[in-house]
C-alpha cells in the first residue's frame, strides 16, 4: 500500500512538473526589456508650379491644343512612383501625357495616368517636368472659366 502511495505521489508530481515548468519557462522567455531608436523616412513631394501659365484655351474641332507643364519635385528618403489624376474636365476634352496618345475621360469626367513617373532616392536630379496636352473633340462642351483639377498621387516603391 505504501509503495502504491509513493508511486501515485511521483506520478502526480511528474504530471504537475510537465504542466508548470513549460508555463513558467514561457513566461520568463517572453519577458524582456529593450531600448533603441527607429529612423523613419521622410516624405516631401511638391508640385512646383511657380511661373507656369495655368490658363488654358481649348477650342473644339480645331488643331489648337493647350499644353500645361507639371514640375514635380521630391525630397523623399524613399523611392517614389506617381500617378496623375485630372478631374472636373468639360465633356469632350481629351488629354495626352508627355506627347503620348490622347486619353478620353471616364463617366466622372476624369482621366488617370497611372504610374507615369519614378523618382529614386539615389537620383541626382530630384525634379521632373511633365507636359499635359489638352484638346477638344468636335462634340466638346463649350465652357468658360471652368476650373480643372490636376492631382499628383505619390506612393512609395517597395
Secondary structure, DSSP 8 states (H G I E B T S, - for coil): -HHHHHHHHHHHHHHHHHHHHHHHHHHHHH--------------EEE--TT--------TTSS--EEEEEEEEE--SS-EEEEEEEES--TTEEEEETT--EE---TTS-EEEEEEEEE-TT-S--EEEEEEEEEE-TT----SS---EEEEEEEE--
